[in-house]
Amino acid sequence: MELINDECPDNLMEALLEVRNSGWCNLIDRVCVIDTLRTFGYEKAASWLERHKNNYDKIVMDDFSEFFSEWLSAHFPYARESLAQRVARETGLELIDD
């Protein structure tokens, strides 16, 4: 299955996130990730990753890390706030920085 101009599939990062969240394998284990992508129905993403083995570490360590960080911020915008910050936000009080 060839992609036009061998472009990265649009859903690659989402597919990697699903593999990561499944707990089936560590994203560092490229072979397991590719097999799991196929199991989950992401054939294009799996095939593309097979053809780009030399770039896999960069894709997982840099690109996916950036994507996951942005995904966390979008889906859990208050996850990193302290209890004091949460109380201030929920009550409308101003939190004074040290």
Backbone bond lengths (Angstrom), bond angles and torsions (degrees), N, CA, C in turn:
res aa  C-N    CA-C-N  psi(-1)  N-CA   C-N-CA  omega(-1)  CA-C   N-CA-C  phi
1 M - - - 1.458 - - 1.524 108.35 -
2 E 1.310 117.72 109.08 1.461 122.70 -178.27 1.520 110.61 -100.97
3 L 1.303 115.79 140.90 1.452 121.04 174.96 1.521 108.56 -94.24
4 I 1.310 117.40 149.55 1.459 121.46 177.57 1.527 108.66 -60.79
5 N 1.331 116.16 127.56 1.472 122.91 179.85 1.526 112.60 56.68
6 D 1.332 117.00 18.24 1.465 122.18 177.61 1.532 112.05 53.03
7 E 1.323 116.78 38.18 1.462 121.32 -179.60 1.517 110.61 -75.63
8 C 1.305 114.92 149.16 1.462 121.26 176.53 1.529 109.16 -61.44
9 P 1.327 117.98 132.21 1.466 119.51 178.44 1.530 111.09 -60.36
10 D 1.319 116.15 140.97 1.465 120.60 -179.02 1.528 112.62 -59.29
11 N 1.328 116.51 -30.41 1.461 119.78 -174.74 1.528 113.42 -96.97
12 L 1.332 118.01 15.28 1.464 120.49 -176.21 1.528 111.89 -59.00
13 M 1.307 117.99 -48.31 1.463 120.16 -176.53 1.528 111.47 -66.72
14 E 1.328 117.02 -40.06 1.462 120.24 176.98 1.528 110.40 -63.54
15 A 1.336 115.80 -39.26 1.465 120.29 178.41 1.527 110.41 -64.61
16 L 1.335 117.27 -43.02 1.456 120.51 177.45 1.525 111.38 -64.05
17 L 1.316 116.79 -36.19 1.463 120.68 176.87 1.526 110.29 -63.74
18 E 1.327 117.08 -41.05 1.463 120.51 178.34 1.530 110.80 -64.06
19 V 1.324 116.95 -41.50 1.465 120.39 177.27 1.522 109.81 -62.73
20 R 1.318 115.87 -45.79 1.468 120.33 179.75 1.519 111.11 -59.23
21 N 1.319 116.38 -46.62 1.458 120.77 -177.66 1.525 112.93 -69.98
22 S 1.327 116.97 -22.68 1.458 120.31 -179.53 1.528 111.79 -69.16
23 G 1.331 116.12 -29.33 1.457 120.19 -177.70 1.524 113.19 77.00
24 W 1.322 117.73 6.54 1.468 121.13 -178.77 1.514 111.85 -67.95
25 C 1.339 116.65 -32.15 1.458 119.05 179.69 1.523 109.59 -159.86
26 N 1.312 114.34 163.87 1.453 121.88 176.32 1.522 107.90 -81.85
27 L 1.321 117.41 140.01 1.461 119.91 -179.45 1.523 113.13 -62.23
28 I 1.309 118.18 -17.59 1.456 121.08 177.54 1.536 110.39 -70.41
29 D 1.316 117.38 -26.32 1.465 122.86 -179.04 1.529 109.49 -83.22
30 R 1.315 116.30 86.57 1.463 122.85 -174.42 1.518 112.69 -55.39
31 V 1.317 117.71 -44.61 1.464 121.35 -177.97 1.523 110.55 -62.36
32 C 1.318 117.18 -45.33 1.466 121.07 178.76 1.526 110.97 -64.25
33 V 1.330 117.35 -40.62 1.465 121.12 179.25 1.524 110.31 -61.10
34 I 1.324 117.05 -45.63 1.465 120.71 -179.20 1.522 110.67 -64.22
35 D 1.333 116.93 -42.90 1.475 119.91 177.09 1.527 111.36 -62.65
36 T 1.330 116.40 -41.17 1.467 120.63 -179.66 1.522 110.95 -67.80
37 L 1.326 117.42 -38.63 1.462 120.37 176.31 1.531 110.16 -58.20
38 R 1.317 116.22 -42.87 1.475 119.78 178.58 1.527 110.75 -64.59
39 T 1.318 116.44 -42.05 1.467 120.65 179.00 1.525 110.72 -60.29
40 F 1.331 116.27 -37.15 1.465 121.19 -178.82 1.525 113.03 -83.95
41 G 1.330 117.32 -1.01 1.461 120.71 176.98 1.520 115.41 91.88
42 Y 1.315 118.02 14.42 1.460 122.15 179.90 1.528 110.07 -98.62
43 E 1.310 116.64 61.17 1.468 122.24 -175.81 1.531 111.94 -61.08
44 K 1.326 117.83 -43.92 1.468 120.43 -179.38 1.525 111.23 -62.00
45 A 1.323 116.05 -44.18 1.466 119.66 179.66 1.522 110.64 -64.69
46 A 1.324 117.24 -41.87 1.466 121.11 179.50 1.528 110.71 -63.35
47 S 1.324 116.93 -46.16 1.465 120.99 179.93 1.523 111.15 -62.72
48 W 1.323 116.47 -41.60 1.465 120.80 -179.84 1.528 110.20 -63.64
49 L 1.334 117.07 -43.68 1.463 120.15 179.57 1.532 111.41 -64.96
50 E 1.318 117.10 -35.43 1.463 119.92 176.48 1.525 111.49 -61.69
51 R 1.319 116.43 -38.40 1.462 120.66 -179.52 1.524 112.72 -77.98
52 H 1.318 117.11 -13.25 1.471 120.76 -177.40 1.530 110.61 -121.18
53 K 1.323 115.58 44.37 1.467 121.03 -179.33 1.522 112.05 -57.69
54 N 1.310 116.57 -37.95 1.473 119.96 -178.08 1.521 112.47 -66.09
55 N 1.311 117.36 -24.39 1.467 121.52 -179.32 1.524 113.02 -97.48
56 Y 1.324 117.07 -1.69 1.471 120.01 -172.01 1.528 112.75 -57.84
57 D 1.321 117.46 -46.22 1.469 119.70 -178.78 1.524 111.43 -58.81
58 K 1.329 117.01 -43.51 1.465 119.84 178.96 1.524 110.86 -64.83
59 I 1.327 115.64 -41.80 1.466 119.87 -179.58 1.521 110.07 -59.93
60 V 1.324 116.83 -46.79 1.464 120.44 -176.36 1.524 111.92 -76.36
61 M 1.320 117.01 -45.63 1.461 119.39 -173.95 1.528 113.26 -76.94
62 D 1.311 117.60 -36.10 1.458 120.21 -176.19 1.529 112.20 -102.01
63 D 1.324 115.70 -62.50 1.466 119.88 -173.83 1.524 112.13 -64.31
64 F 1.336 117.53 -46.75 1.458 119.85 -179.14 1.522 111.02 -67.87
65 S 1.326 116.72 -39.65 1.470 119.85 178.76 1.520 110.87 -59.28
66 E 1.331 116.76 -42.31 1.465 121.41 178.06 1.532 110.49 -65.45
67 F 1.337 116.23 -45.77 1.467 120.88 178.20 1.524 110.65 -59.51
68 F 1.348 116.97 -46.05 1.456 120.87 -177.25 1.527 110.85 -65.03
69 S 1.315 116.78 -39.24 1.459 120.72 178.07 1.537 110.80 -62.39
70 E 1.332 116.00 -44.05 1.471 120.16 177.38 1.525 111.09 -65.73
71 W 1.337 116.88 -39.07 1.468 121.57 179.01 1.525 110.14 -63.19
72 L 1.333 117.20 -44.08 1.463 120.37 178.49 1.526 111.08 -61.36
73 S 1.317 116.79 -44.76 1.463 120.56 -179.99 1.520 111.61 -61.47
74 A 1.322 116.76 -38.82 1.462 120.88 -179.34 1.524 112.41 -72.58
75 H 1.331 117.06 -36.42 1.459 120.32 -174.81 1.531 113.92 -95.09
76 F 1.315 116.85 -23.39 1.460 121.56 179.33 1.519 109.20 -135.78
77 P 1.339 116.58 67.63 1.470 119.32 -172.38 1.526 114.49 -64.09
78 Y 1.326 118.40 -20.26 1.457 119.72 -177.28 1.526 111.71 -108.74
79 A 1.300 118.55 11.24 1.462 121.90 -174.30 1.524 113.32 -63.20
80 R 1.307 118.78 -28.06 1.460 120.60 -175.47 1.532 113.15 -99.43
81 E 1.297 117.41 6.21 1.454 117.83 -178.36 1.532 110.63 -85.34
82 S 1.313 115.28 151.35 1.458 120.85 179.26 1.527 109.24 -78.65
83 L 1.306 115.52 171.67 1.463 120.63 177.76 1.528 110.19 -60.57
84 A 1.333 116.81 -41.56 1.466 120.61 179.30 1.530 110.79 -62.80
85 Q 1.328 116.82 -42.07 1.462 120.22 178.33 1.525 111.12 -64.03
86 R 1.316 116.63 -40.64 1.470 120.68 179.89 1.527 110.80 -64.30
87 V 1.328 116.60 -45.75 1.466 120.51 179.61 1.520 109.99 -61.45
88 A 1.329 116.72 -44.51 1.465 120.57 179.60 1.529 110.37 -61.30
89 R 1.327 117.47 -44.85 1.464 120.87 -179.68 1.526 110.76 -63.54
90 E 1.327 117.03 -44.49 1.463 120.50 -175.68 1.515 113.21 -72.76
91 T 1.311 117.58 -26.73 1.456 120.26 179.69 1.513 113.87 -98.42
92 G 1.317 115.96 -7.30 1.454 120.05 179.62 1.516 113.00 82.65
93 L 1.311 118.11 8.35 1.467 121.52 178.15 1.514 110.01 -78.07
94 E 1.316 115.02 156.77 1.464 119.85 177.62 1.509 108.95 -91.46
95 L 1.305 116.56 130.60 1.454 121.85 178.10 1.511 108.20 -92.51
96 I 1.324 116.67 122.03 1.458 121.49 -177.03 1.524 109.17 -87.25
97 D 1.332 116.81 129.28 1.451 121.88 177.42 1.505 109.14 -77.71
98 D 1.355 116.12 147.53 1.474 120.30 176.07 1.497 110.65 -74.97
